């Protein structure tokens, strides 16, 4: 399952975050301070999927599997909203 950076919306495999990120990268990611892709860069406009991840993080807290599962449902229901206009 994929999750998205709450700051820039970059997709990541959930297992990659759990296994490959350092503790610091993980905290930064889930606290919305940035992922290895956007850290130190300006994010011009937040994609919807980034906002969605940030909101789910607020609601579900450390339930990372729950967040990933909600995002998965959302992608199924709203593929255009999740991957629409801002996709490069
Ligand atoms: Zn990012």
PDB file of the backbone (N, CA, C, O) and the ligand in Angstrom, with CONECT records:
HET     ZN  A 101       1
ATOM      1  N   UNK A   1       0.840  -1.193   0.000  1.00  0.00           N
ATOM      2  CA  UNK A   1       0.000   0.000   0.000  1.00  0.00           C
ATOM      3  C   UNK A   1       0.877   1.246   0.000  1.00  0.00           C
ATOM      4  O   UNK A   1       1.941   1.279   0.619  1.00  0.00           O
ATOM      5  N   UNK A   2       0.416   2.246  -0.693  1.00  0.00           N
ATOM      6  CA  UNK A   2       1.148   3.502  -0.739  1.00  0.00           C
ATOM      7  C   UNK A   2       0.598   4.495   0.272  1.00  0.00           C
ATOM      8  O   UNK A   2      -0.596   4.501   0.573  1.00  0.00           O
ATOM      9  N   UNK A   3       1.472   5.318   0.781  1.00  0.00           N
ATOM     10  CA  UNK A   3       1.059   6.497   1.546  1.00  0.00           C
ATOM     11  C   UNK A   3       1.739   7.688   0.883  1.00  0.00           C
ATOM     12  O   UNK A   3       2.646   7.520   0.068  1.00  0.00           O
ATOM     13  N   UNK A   4       1.302   8.877   1.233  1.00  0.00           N
ATOM     14  CA  UNK A   4       1.827  10.072   0.592  1.00  0.00           C
ATOM     15  C   UNK A   4       2.463  10.989   1.608  1.00  0.00           C
ATOM     16  O   UNK A   4       2.031  11.070   2.758  1.00  0.00           O
ATOM     17  N   UNK A   5       3.491  11.673   1.167  1.00  0.00           N
ATOM     18  CA  UNK A   5       4.123  12.659   2.038  1.00  0.00           C
ATOM     19  C   UNK A   5       3.084  13.732   2.378  1.00  0.00           C
ATOM     20  O   UNK A   5       2.518  14.344   1.472  1.00  0.00           O
ATOM     21  N   UNK A   6       2.824  13.973   3.680  1.00  0.00           N
ATOM     22  CA  UNK A   6       1.818  14.975   4.058  1.00  0.00           C
ATOM     23  C   UNK A   6       2.228  16.385   3.649  1.00  0.00           C
ATOM     24  O   UNK A   6       1.419  17.309   3.738  1.00  0.00           O
ATOM     25  N   UNK A   7       3.451  16.563   3.209  1.00  0.00           N
ATOM     26  CA  UNK A   7       3.894  17.899   2.810  1.00  0.00           C
ATOM     27  C   UNK A   7       3.823  18.096   1.299  1.00  0.00           C
ATOM     28  O   UNK A   7       3.278  19.096   0.831  1.00  0.00           O
ATOM     29  N   UNK A   8       4.376  17.136   0.521  1.00  0.00           N
ATOM     30  CA  UNK A   8       4.457  17.340  -0.927  1.00  0.00           C
ATOM     31  C   UNK A   8       3.622  16.343  -1.730  1.00  0.00           C
ATOM     32  O   UNK A   8       3.420  16.531  -2.930  1.00  0.00           O
ATOM     33  N   UNK A   9       3.139  15.286  -1.080  1.00  0.00           N
ATOM     34  CA  UNK A   9       2.300  14.322  -1.780  1.00  0.00           C
ATOM     35  C   UNK A   9       3.063  13.234  -2.521  1.00  0.00           C
ATOM     36  O   UNK A   9       2.454  12.425  -3.221  1.00  0.00           O
ATOM     37  N   UNK A  10       4.370  13.200  -2.384  1.00  0.00           N
ATOM     38  CA  UNK A  10       5.163  12.150  -3.019  1.00  0.00           C
ATOM     39  C   UNK A  10       4.712  10.776  -2.481  1.00  0.00           C
ATOM     40  O   UNK A  10       4.623  10.578  -1.270  1.00  0.00           O
ATOM     41  N   UNK A  11       4.428   9.832  -3.400  1.00  0.00           N
ATOM     42  CA  UNK A  11       4.002   8.516  -2.924  1.00  0.00           C
ATOM     43  C   UNK A  11       5.165   7.657  -2.416  1.00  0.00           C
ATOM     44  O   UNK A  11       6.255   7.659  -2.989  1.00  0.00           O
ATOM     45  N   UNK A  12       4.912   6.944  -1.356  1.00  0.00           N
ATOM     46  CA  UNK A  12       5.889   5.999  -0.816  1.00  0.00           C
ATOM     47  C   UNK A  12       5.203   4.694  -0.483  1.00  0.00           C
ATOM     48  O   UNK A  12       4.056   4.668  -0.035  1.00  0.00           O
ATOM     49  N   UNK A  13       5.915   3.624  -0.707  1.00  0.00           N
ATOM     50  CA  UNK A  13       5.448   2.320  -0.260  1.00  0.00           C
ATOM     51  C   UNK A  13       5.544   2.309   1.270  1.00  0.00           C
ATOM     52  O   UNK A  13       6.577   2.658   1.841  1.00  0.00           O
ATOM     53  N   UNK A  14       4.449   1.902   1.919  1.00  0.00           N
ATOM     54  CA  UNK A  14       4.411   1.943   3.380  1.00  0.00           C
ATOM     55  C   UNK A  14       5.578   1.166   3.992  1.00  0.00           C
ATOM     56  O   UNK A  14       6.200   1.622   4.951  1.00  0.00           O
ATOM     57  N   UNK A  15       5.866   0.000   3.437  1.00  0.00           N
ATOM     58  CA  UNK A  15       6.960  -0.824   3.966  1.00  0.00           C
ATOM     59  C   UNK A  15       8.312  -0.136   3.822  1.00  0.00           C
ATOM     60  O   UNK A  15       9.205  -0.321   4.649  1.00  0.00           O
ATOM     61  N   UNK A  16       8.454   0.661   2.761  1.00  0.00           N
ATOM     62  CA  UNK A  16       9.697   1.391   2.556  1.00  0.00           C
ATOM     63  C   UNK A  16       9.938   2.380   3.682  1.00  0.00           C
ATOM     64  O   UNK A  16      11.068   2.553   4.138  1.00  0.00           O
ATOM     65  N   UNK A  17       8.870   3.028   4.128  1.00  0.00           N
ATOM     66  CA  UNK A  17       8.996   3.985   5.222  1.00  0.00           C
ATOM     67  C   UNK A  17       9.368   3.261   6.510  1.00  0.00           C
ATOM     68  O   UNK A  17      10.226   3.709   7.270  1.00  0.00           O
ATOM     69  N   UNK A  18       8.704   2.136   6.735  1.00  0.00           N
ATOM     70  CA  UNK A  18       8.971   1.376   7.953  1.00  0.00           C
ATOM     71  C   UNK A  18      10.387   0.809   7.952  1.00  0.00           C
ATOM     72  O   UNK A  18      11.069   0.829   8.976  1.00  0.00           O
ATOM     73  N   UNK A  19      10.829   0.299   6.794  1.00  0.00           N
ATOM     74  CA  UNK A  19      12.104  -0.433   6.755  1.00  0.00           C
ATOM     75  C   UNK A  19      13.298   0.417   6.352  1.00  0.00           C
ATOM     76  O   UNK A  19      14.390   0.236   6.890  1.00  0.00           O
ATOM     77  N   UNK A  20      13.112   1.340   5.417  1.00  0.00           N
ATOM     78  CA  UNK A  20      14.264   2.036   4.836  1.00  0.00           C
ATOM     79  C   UNK A  20      14.523   3.411   5.423  1.00  0.00           C
ATOM     80  O   UNK A  20      15.658   3.888   5.393  1.00  0.00           O
ATOM     81  N   UNK A  21      13.498   4.057   5.955  1.00  0.00           N
ATOM     82  CA  UNK A  21      13.692   5.391   6.518  1.00  0.00           C
ATOM     83  C   UNK A  21      14.400   5.281   7.866  1.00  0.00           C
ATOM     84  O   UNK A  21      14.191   4.324   8.611  1.00  0.00           O
ATOM     85  N   UNK A  22      15.239   6.270   8.168  1.00  0.00           N
ATOM     86  CA  UNK A  22      15.779   6.361   9.522  1.00  0.00           C
ATOM     87  C   UNK A  22      14.663   6.849  10.438  1.00  0.00           C
ATOM     88  O   UNK A  22      13.629   7.334   9.979  1.00  0.00           O
ATOM     89  N   UNK A  23      14.891   6.712  11.735  1.00  0.00           N
ATOM     90  CA  UNK A  23      13.911   7.180  12.719  1.00  0.00           C
ATOM     91  C   UNK A  23      13.598   8.661  12.493  1.00  0.00           C
ATOM     92  O   UNK A  23      12.447   9.088  12.579  1.00  0.00           O
ATOM     93  N   UNK A  24      14.637   9.425  12.206  1.00  0.00           N
ATOM     94  CA  UNK A  24      14.476  10.858  11.989  1.00  0.00           C
ATOM     95  C   UNK A  24      13.630  11.130  10.739  1.00  0.00           C
ATOM     96  O   UNK A  24      12.743  11.983  10.754  1.00  0.00           O
ATOM     97  N   UNK A  25      13.915  10.396   9.660  1.00  0.00           N
ATOM     98  CA  UNK A  25      13.144  10.570   8.430  1.00  0.00           C
ATOM     99  C   UNK A  25      11.678  10.209   8.648  1.00  0.00           C
ATOM    100  O   UNK A  25      10.778  10.863   8.122  1.00  0.00           O
ATOM    101  N   UNK A  26      11.457   9.157   9.431  1.00  0.00           N
ATOM    102  CA  UNK A  26      10.083   8.737   9.718  1.00  0.00           C
ATOM    103  C   UNK A  26       9.322   9.814  10.480  1.00  0.00           C
ATOM    104  O   UNK A  26       8.192  10.153  10.129  1.00  0.00           O
ATOM    105  N   UNK A  27       9.952  10.352  11.529  1.00  0.00           N
ATOM    106  CA  UNK A  27       9.266  11.397  12.307  1.00  0.00           C
ATOM    107  C   UNK A  27       8.991  12.610  11.439  1.00  0.00           C
ATOM    108  O   UNK A  27       7.900  13.179  11.478  1.00  0.00           O
ATOM    109  N   UNK A  28       9.978  13.002  10.659  1.00  0.00           N
ATOM    110  CA  UNK A  28       9.821  14.164   9.799  1.00  0.00           C
ATOM    111  C   UNK A  28       8.685  13.934   8.807  1.00  0.00           C
ATOM    112  O   UNK A  28       7.866  14.820   8.565  1.00  0.00           O
ATOM    113  N   UNK A  29       8.649  12.739   8.241  1.00  0.00           N
ATOM    114  CA  UNK A  29       7.604  12.387   7.277  1.00  0.00           C
ATOM    115  C   UNK A  29       6.230  12.498   7.901  1.00  0.00           C
ATOM    116  O   UNK A  29       5.362  13.205   7.388  1.00  0.00           O
ATOM    117  N   UNK A  30       6.029  11.799   9.009  1.00  0.00           N
ATOM    118  CA  UNK A  30       4.680  11.754   9.603  1.00  0.00           C
ATOM    119  C   UNK A  30       4.297  13.050  10.293  1.00  0.00           C
ATOM    120  O   UNK A  30       3.110  13.317  10.480  1.00  0.00           O
ATOM    121  N   UNK A  31       5.265  13.854  10.672  1.00  0.00           N
ATOM    122  CA  UNK A  31       4.934  15.142  11.274  1.00  0.00           C
ATOM    123  C   UNK A  31       4.711  16.219  10.221  1.00  0.00           C
ATOM    124  O   UNK A  31       4.463  17.378  10.553  1.00  0.00           O
ATOM    125  N   UNK A  32       4.802  15.828   8.937  1.00  0.00           N
ATOM    126  CA  UNK A  32       4.536  16.780   7.863  1.00  0.00           C
ATOM    127  C   UNK A  32       5.661  17.781   7.654  1.00  0.00           C
ATOM    128  O   UNK A  32       5.448  18.854   7.090  1.00  0.00           O
ATOM    129  N   UNK A  33       6.863  17.428   8.112  1.00  0.00           N
ATOM    130  CA  UNK A  33       7.992  18.347   7.935  1.00  0.00           C
ATOM    131  C   UNK A  33       8.764  18.054   6.665  1.00  0.00           C
ATOM    132  O   UNK A  33       9.707  18.766   6.322  1.00  0.00           O
ATOM    133  N   UNK A  34       8.363  17.012   5.974  1.00  0.00           N
ATOM    134  CA  UNK A  34       9.002  16.731   4.699  1.00  0.00           C
ATOM    135  C   UNK A  34       9.567  15.327   4.613  1.00  0.00           C
ATOM    136  O   UNK A  34       9.881  14.698   5.624  1.00  0.00           O
ATOM    137  N   UNK A  35       9.688  14.853   3.384  1.00  0.00           N
ATOM    138  CA  UNK A  35      10.250  13.540   3.098  1.00  0.00           C
ATOM    139  C   UNK A  35      11.609  13.764   2.418  1.00  0.00           C
ATOM    140  O   UNK A  35      11.974  14.907   2.140  1.00  0.00           O
ATOM    141  N   UNK A  36      12.356  12.697   2.149  1.00  0.00           N
ATOM    142  CA  UNK A  36      13.649  12.888   1.474  1.00  0.00           C
ATOM    143  C   UNK A  36      13.520  13.639   0.142  1.00  0.00           C
ATOM    144  O   UNK A  36      14.481  14.251  -0.323  1.00  0.00           O
ATOM    145  N   UNK A  37      12.339  13.590  -0.462  1.00  0.00           N
ATOM    146  CA  UNK A  37      12.130  14.241  -1.749  1.00  0.00           C
ATOM    147  C   UNK A  37      11.934  15.753  -1.627  1.00  0.00           C
ATOM    148  O   UNK A  37      12.435  16.502  -2.465  1.00  0.00           O
ATOM    149  N   UNK A  38      11.221  16.212  -0.609  1.00  0.00           N
ATOM    150  CA  UNK A  38      10.871  17.638  -0.544  1.00  0.00           C
ATOM    151  C   UNK A  38      11.582  18.383   0.576  1.00  0.00           C
ATOM    152  O   UNK A  38      11.450  19.600   0.697  1.00  0.00           O
ATOM    153  N   UNK A  39      12.339  17.653   1.397  1.00  0.00           N
ATOM    154  CA  UNK A  39      12.987  18.282   2.540  1.00  0.00           C
ATOM    155  C   UNK A  39      13.905  19.417   2.078  1.00  0.00           C
ATOM    156  O   UNK A  39      14.729  19.234   1.182  1.00  0.00           O
ATOM    157  N   UNK A  40      13.755  20.575   2.692  1.00  0.00           N
ATOM    158  CA  UNK A  40      14.593  21.707   2.342  1.00  0.00           C
ATOM    159  C   UNK A  40      14.142  22.450   1.090  1.00  0.00           C
ATOM    160  O   UNK A  40      14.723  23.472   0.723  1.00  0.00           O
ATOM    161  N   UNK A  41      13.096  21.926   0.433  1.00  0.00           N
ATOM    162  CA  UNK A  41      12.584  22.602  -0.758  1.00  0.00           C
ATOM    163  C   UNK A  41      11.252  23.270  -0.439  1.00  0.00           C
ATOM    164  O   UNK A  41      10.571  22.911   0.522  1.00  0.00           O
ATOM    165  N   UNK A  42      10.902  24.238  -1.257  1.00  0.00           N
ATOM    166  CA  UNK A  42       9.615  24.898  -1.104  1.00  0.00           C
ATOM    167  C   UNK A  42       8.550  24.081  -1.819  1.00  0.00           C
ATOM    168  O   UNK A  42       8.729  23.674  -2.967  1.00  0.00           O
ATOM    169  N   UNK A  43       7.436  23.846  -1.125  1.00  0.00           N
ATOM    170  CA  UNK A  43       6.319  23.164  -1.770  1.00  0.00           C
ATOM    171  C   UNK A  43       5.303  24.224  -2.161  1.00  0.00           C
ATOM    172  O   UNK A  43       4.667  24.834  -1.302  1.00  0.00           O
ATOM    173  N   UNK A  44       5.156  24.437  -3.451  1.00  0.00           N
ATOM    174  CA  UNK A  44       4.317  25.522  -3.962  1.00  0.00           C
ATOM    175  C   UNK A  44       2.855  25.316  -3.621  1.00  0.00           C
ATOM    176  O   UNK A  44       2.220  26.173  -3.007  1.00  0.00           O
ATOM    177  N   UNK A  45       2.326  24.167  -4.027  1.00  0.00           N
ATOM    178  CA  UNK A  45       0.946  23.888  -3.670  1.00  0.00           C
ATOM    179  C   UNK A  45       0.839  22.429  -3.260  1.00  0.00           C
ATOM    180  O   UNK A  45       1.357  21.524  -3.914  1.00  0.00           O
ATOM    181  N   UNK A  46       0.149  22.246  -2.156  1.00  0.00           N
ATOM    182  CA  UNK A  46      -0.007  20.906  -1.610  1.00  0.00           C
ATOM    183  C   UNK A  46      -1.023  20.130  -2.418  1.00  0.00           C
ATOM    184  O   UNK A  46      -2.154  20.593  -2.567  1.00  0.00           O
ATOM    185  N   UNK A  47      -0.669  18.965  -2.949  1.00  0.00           N
ATOM    186  CA  UNK A  47      -1.687  18.167  -3.632  1.00  0.00           C
ATOM    187  C   UNK A  47      -2.722  17.658  -2.634  1.00  0.00           C
ATOM    188  O   UNK A  47      -2.466  17.566  -1.434  1.00  0.00           O
ATOM    189  N   UNK A  48      -3.898  17.330  -3.166  1.00  0.00           N
ATOM    190  CA  UNK A  48      -4.971  16.852  -2.305  1.00  0.00           C
ATOM    191  C   UNK A  48      -4.531  15.659  -1.465  1.00  0.00           C
ATOM    192  O   UNK A  48      -4.863  15.566  -0.283  1.00  0.00           O
ATOM    193  N   UNK A  49      -3.772  14.736  -2.091  1.00  0.00           N
ATOM    194  CA  UNK A  49      -3.392  13.526  -1.355  1.00  0.00           C
ATOM    195  C   UNK A  49      -2.477  13.834  -0.172  1.00  0.00           C
ATOM    196  O   UNK A  49      -2.429  13.077   0.798  1.00  0.00           O
ATOM    197  N   UNK A  50      -1.752  14.949  -0.259  1.00  0.00           N
ATOM    198  CA  UNK A  50      -0.916  15.356   0.868  1.00  0.00           C
ATOM    199  C   UNK A  50      -1.799  15.842   2.017  1.00  0.00           C
ATOM    200  O   UNK A  50      -1.579  15.491   3.176  1.00  0.00           O
ATOM    201  N   UNK A  51      -2.799  16.654   1.678  1.00  0.00           N
ATOM    202  CA  UNK A  51      -3.748  17.137   2.689  1.00  0.00           C
ATOM    203  C   UNK A  51      -4.483  15.972   3.325  1.00  0.00           C
ATOM    204  O   UNK A  51      -4.673  15.925   4.540  1.00  0.00           O
ATOM    205  N   UNK A  52      -4.897  15.023   2.473  1.00  0.00           N
ATOM    206  CA  UNK A  52      -5.653  13.871   2.967  1.00  0.00           C
ATOM    207  C   UNK A  52      -4.803  13.080   3.956  1.00  0.00           C
ATOM    208  O   UNK A  52      -5.297  12.648   4.998  1.00  0.00           O
ATOM    209  N   UNK A  53      -3.537  12.894   3.632  1.00  0.00           N
ATOM    210  CA  UNK A  53      -2.654  12.154   4.534  1.00  0.00           C
ATOM    211  C   UNK A  53      -2.473  12.899   5.852  1.00  0.00           C
ATOM    212  O   UNK A  53      -2.480  12.289   6.922  1.00  0.00           O
ATOM    213  N   UNK A  54      -2.310  14.221   5.772  1.00  0.00           N
ATOM    214  CA  UNK A  54      -2.122  15.019   6.981  1.00  0.00           C
ATOM    215  C   UNK A  54      -3.356  14.941   7.885  1.00  0.00           C
ATOM    216  O   UNK A  54      -3.234  14.835   9.105  1.00  0.00           O
ATOM    217  N   UNK A  55      -4.546  14.995   7.271  1.00  0.00           N
ATOM    218  CA  UNK A  55      -5.781  14.928   8.054  1.00  0.00           C
ATOM    219  C   UNK A  55      -5.918  13.550   8.709  1.00  0.00           C
ATOM    220  O   UNK A  55      -6.279  13.446   9.881  1.00  0.00           O
ATOM    221  N   UNK A  56      -5.628  12.498   7.944  1.00  0.00           N
ATOM    222  CA  UNK A  56      -5.733  11.143   8.492  1.00  0.00           C
ATOM    223  C   UNK A  56      -4.730  10.937   9.629  1.00  0.00           C
ATOM    224  O   UNK A  56      -5.020  10.248  10.607  1.00  0.00           O
ATOM    225  N   UNK A  57      -3.585  11.525   9.491  1.00  0.00           N
ATOM    226  CA  UNK A  57      -2.566  11.441  10.545  1.00  0.00           C
ATOM    227  C   UNK A  57      -3.093  12.100  11.826  1.00  0.00           C
ATOM    228  O   UNK A  57      -2.872  11.593  12.926  1.00  0.00           O
ATOM    229  N   UNK A  58      -3.793  13.236  11.673  1.00  0.00           N
ATOM    230  CA  UNK A  58      -4.394  13.908  12.835  1.00  0.00           C
ATOM    231  C   UNK A  58      -5.436  13.031  13.490  1.00  0.00           C
ATOM    232  O   UNK A  58      -5.520  12.958  14.716  1.00  0.00           O
ATOM    233  N   UNK A  59      -6.241  12.357  12.661  1.00  0.00           N
ATOM    234  CA  UNK A  59      -7.336  11.557  13.197  1.00  0.00           C
ATOM    235  C   UNK A  59      -6.828  10.237  13.774  1.00  0.00           C
ATOM    236  O   UNK A  59      -7.202   9.850  14.882  1.00  0.00           O
ATOM    237  N   UNK A  60      -5.981   9.556  13.022  1.00  0.00           N
ATOM    238  CA  UNK A  60      -5.600   8.190  13.383  1.00  0.00           C
ATOM    239  C   UNK A  60      -4.279   8.101  14.147  1.00  0.00           C
ATOM    240  O   UNK A  60      -3.940   7.043  14.679  1.00  0.00           O
ATOM    241  N   UNK A  61      -3.542   9.194  14.203  1.00  0.00           N
ATOM    242  CA  UNK A  61      -2.303   9.205  14.973  1.00  0.00           C
ATOM    243  C   UNK A  61      -1.295   8.188  14.472  1.00  0.00           C
ATOM    244  O   UNK A  61      -0.935   8.182  13.295  1.00  0.00           O
ATOM    245  N   UNK A  62      -0.842   7.330  15.375  1.00  0.00           N
ATOM    246  CA  UNK A  62       0.213   6.377  15.034  1.00  0.00           C
ATOM    247  C   UNK A  62      -0.297   5.126  14.344  1.00  0.00           C
ATOM    248  O   UNK A  62       0.477   4.208  14.074  1.00  0.00           O
ATOM    249  N   UNK A  63      -1.571   5.079  14.059  1.00  0.00           N
ATOM    250  CA  UNK A  63      -2.134   3.928  13.354  1.00  0.00           C
ATOM    251  C   UNK A  63      -1.803   4.033  11.860  1.00  0.00           C
ATOM    252  O   UNK A  63      -2.661   4.341  11.033  1.00  0.00           O
ATOM    253  N   UNK A  64      -0.540   3.768  11.548  1.00  0.00           N
ATOM    254  CA  UNK A  64      -0.035   3.955  10.181  1.00  0.00           C
ATOM    255  C   UNK A  64      -0.761   3.031   9.197  1.00  0.00           C
ATOM    256  O   UNK A  64      -1.075   3.427   8.074  1.00  0.00           O
ATOM    257  N   UNK A  65      -1.020   1.803   9.635  1.00  0.00           N
ATOM    258  CA  UNK A  65      -1.737   0.871   8.761  1.00  0.00           C
ATOM    259  C   UNK A  65      -3.141   1.386   8.464  1.00  0.00           C
ATOM    260  O   UNK A  65      -3.651   1.232   7.354  1.00  0.00           O
ATOM    261  N   UNK A  66      -3.758   1.999   9.474  1.00  0.00           N
ATOM    262  CA  UNK A  66      -5.078   2.584   9.299  1.00  0.00           C
ATOM    263  C   UNK A  66      -5.045   3.724   8.288  1.00  0.00           C
ATOM    264  O   UNK A  66      -5.936   3.847   7.447  1.00  0.00           O
ATOM    265  N   UNK A  67      -4.021   4.547   8.375  1.00  0.00           N
ATOM    266  CA  UNK A  67      -3.869   5.666   7.441  1.00  0.00           C
ATOM    267  C   UNK A  67      -3.724   5.130   6.012  1.00  0.00           C
ATOM    268  O   UNK A  67      -4.384   5.606   5.088  1.00  0.00           O
ATOM    269  N   UNK A  68      -2.849   4.134   5.849  1.00  0.00           N
ATOM    270  CA  UNK A  68      -2.615   3.562   4.526  1.00  0.00           C
ATOM    271  C   UNK A  68      -3.892   2.945   3.969  1.00  0.00           C
ATOM    272  O   UNK A  68      -4.180   3.056   2.777  1.00  0.00           O
ATOM    273  N   UNK A  69      -4.647   2.299   4.838  1.00  0.00           N
ATOM    274  CA  UNK A  69      -5.867   1.649   4.403  1.00  0.00           C
ATOM    275  C   UNK A  69      -6.933   2.666   3.983  1.00  0.00           C
ATOM    276  O   UNK A  69      -7.636   2.457   2.994  1.00  0.00           O
ATOM    277  N   UNK A  70      -7.054   3.771   4.740  1.00  0.00           N
ATOM    278  CA  UNK A  70      -7.991   4.844   4.374  1.00  0.00           C
ATOM    279  C   UNK A  70      -7.595   5.474   3.035  1.00  0.00           C
ATOM    280  O   UNK A  70      -8.452   5.760   2.200  1.00  0.00           O
ATOM    281  N   UNK A  71      -6.299   5.686   2.842  1.00  0.00           N
ATOM    282  CA  UNK A  71      -5.821   6.274   1.588  1.00  0.00           C
ATOM    283  C   UNK A  71      -6.118   5.353   0.414  1.00  0.00           C
ATOM    284  O   UNK A  71      -6.460   5.801  -0.680  1.00  0.00           O
ATOM    285  N   UNK A  72      -5.981   4.060   0.665  1.00  0.00           N
ATOM    286  CA  UNK A  72      -6.262   3.067  -0.354  1.00  0.00           C
ATOM    287  C   UNK A  72      -7.737   3.149  -0.775  1.00  0.00           C
ATOM    288  O   UNK A  72      -8.056   3.129  -1.964  1.00  0.00           O
ATOM    289  N   UNK A  73      -8.624   3.242   0.216  1.00  0.00           N
ATOM    290  CA  UNK A  73     -10.059   3.386  -0.062  1.00  0.00           C
ATOM    291  C   UNK A  73     -10.323   4.662  -0.854  1.00  0.00           C
ATOM    292  O   UNK A  73     -11.093   4.667  -1.815  1.00  0.00           O
ATOM    293  N   UNK A  74      -9.674   5.733  -0.434  1.00  0.00           N
ATOM    294  CA  UNK A  74      -9.885   7.030  -1.067  1.00  0.00           C
ATOM    295  C   UNK A  74      -9.450   7.003  -2.538  1.00  0.00           C
ATOM    296  O   UNK A  74     -10.105   7.580  -3.406  1.00  0.00           O
ATOM    297  N   UNK A  75      -8.341   6.326  -2.793  1.00  0.00           N
ATOM    298  CA  UNK A  75      -7.852   6.204  -4.166  1.00  0.00           C
ATOM    299  C   UNK A  75      -8.836   5.465  -5.038  1.00  0.00           C
ATOM    300  O   UNK A  75      -9.031   5.793  -6.208  1.00  0.00           O
ATOM    301  N   UNK A  76      -9.455   4.455  -4.442  1.00  0.00           N
ATOM    302  CA  UNK A  76     -10.419   3.660  -5.170  1.00  0.00           C
ATOM    303  C   UNK A  76     -11.660   4.494  -5.499  1.00  0.00           C
ATOM    304  O   UNK A  76     -12.209   4.410  -6.597  1.00  0.00           O
ATOM    305  N   UNK A  77     -12.087   5.300  -4.522  1.00  0.00           N
ATOM    306  CA  UNK A  77     -13.315   6.079  -4.704  1.00  0.00           C
ATOM    307  C   UNK A  77     -13.092   7.361  -5.493  1.00  0.00           C
ATOM    308  O   UNK A  77     -13.950   7.777  -6.271  1.00  0.00           O
ATOM    309  N   UNK A  78     -11.927   7.989  -5.287  1.00  0.00           N
ATOM    310  CA  UNK A  78     -11.672   9.301  -5.894  1.00  0.00           C
ATOM    311  C   UNK A  78     -10.331   9.319  -6.624  1.00  0.00           C
ATOM    312  O   UNK A  78      -9.452  10.107  -6.277  1.00  0.00           O
ATOM    313  N   UNK A  79     -10.165   8.463  -7.626  1.00  0.00           N
ATOM    314  CA  UNK A  79      -8.853   8.412  -8.286  1.00  0.00           C
ATOM    315  C   UNK A  79      -8.435   9.743  -8.900  1.00  0.00           C
ATOM    316  O   UNK A  79      -7.254  10.088  -8.888  1.00  0.00           O
ATOM    317  N   UNK A  80      -9.394  10.489  -9.435  1.00  0.00           N
ATOM    318  CA  UNK A  80      -9.032  11.754 -10.074  1.00  0.00           C
ATOM    319  C   UNK A  80      -8.639  12.813  -9.068  1.00  0.00           C
ATOM    320  O   UNK A  80      -7.746  13.626  -9.305  1.00  0.00           O
ATOM    321  N   UNK A  81      -9.326  12.786  -7.943  1.00  0.00           N
ATOM    322  CA  UNK A  81      -9.005  13.734  -6.881  1.00  0.00           C
ATOM    323  C   UNK A  81      -7.614  13.428  -6.317  1.00  0.00           C
ATOM    324  O   UNK A  81      -6.841  14.336  -6.013  1.00  0.00           O
ATOM    325  N   UNK A  82      -7.314  12.148  -6.187  1.00  0.00           N
ATOM    326  CA  UNK A  82      -6.041  11.743  -5.601  1.00  0.00           C
ATOM    327  C   UNK A  82      -4.884  11.899  -6.585  1.00  0.00           C
ATOM    328  O   UNK A  82      -3.762  12.206  -6.180  1.00  0.00           O
ATOM    329  N   UNK A  83      -5.149  11.691  -7.867  1.00  0.00           N
ATOM    330  CA  UNK A  83      -4.056  11.706  -8.832  1.00  0.00           C
ATOM    331  C   UNK A  83      -4.340  12.624 -10.011  1.00  0.00           C
ATOM    332  O   UNK A  83      -3.777  12.455 -11.092  1.00  0.00           O
ATOM    333  N   UNK A  84      -5.211  13.589  -9.793  1.00  0.00           N
ATOM    334  CA  UNK A  84      -5.679  14.411 -10.895  1.00  0.00           C
ATOM    335  C   UNK A  84      -4.684  15.426 -11.420  1.00  0.00           C
ATOM    336  O   UNK A  84      -3.558  15.096 -11.794  1.00  0.00           O
ATOM    337  N   UNK A  85      -5.127  16.652 -11.434  1.00  0.00           N
ATOM    338  CA  UNK A  85      -4.435  17.719 -12.134  1.00  0.00           C
ATOM    339  C   UNK A  85      -2.982  17.936 -11.734  1.00  0.00           C
ATOM    340  O   UNK A  85      -2.172  18.356 -12.560  1.00  0.00           O
ATOM    341  N   UNK A  86      -2.643  17.656 -10.484  1.00  0.00           N
ATOM    342  CA  UNK A  86      -1.277  17.995 -10.051  1.00  0.00           C
ATOM    343  C   UNK A  86      -0.266  16.914 -10.416  1.00  0.00           C
ATOM    344  O   UNK A  86       0.937  17.094 -10.226  1.00  0.00           O
ATOM    345  N   UNK A  87      -0.757  15.786 -10.941  1.00  0.00           N
ATOM    346  CA  UNK A  87       0.180  14.707 -11.295  1.00  0.00           C
ATOM    347  C   UNK A  87       1.072  15.117 -12.465  1.00  0.00           C
ATOM    348  O   UNK A  87       0.594  15.659 -13.462  1.00  0.00           O
ATOM    349  N   UNK A  88       2.371  14.853 -12.334  1.00  0.00           N
ATOM    350  CA  UNK A  88       3.299  15.222 -13.412  1.00  0.00           C
ATOM    351  C   UNK A  88       3.447  14.091 -14.393  1.00  0.00           C
ATOM    352  O   UNK A  88       4.186  14.214 -15.369  1.00  0.00           O
TER     353      UNK A  88
HETATM  354 ZN    ZN A 101       7.632  15.281   0.709  1.00  0.00          ZN
END
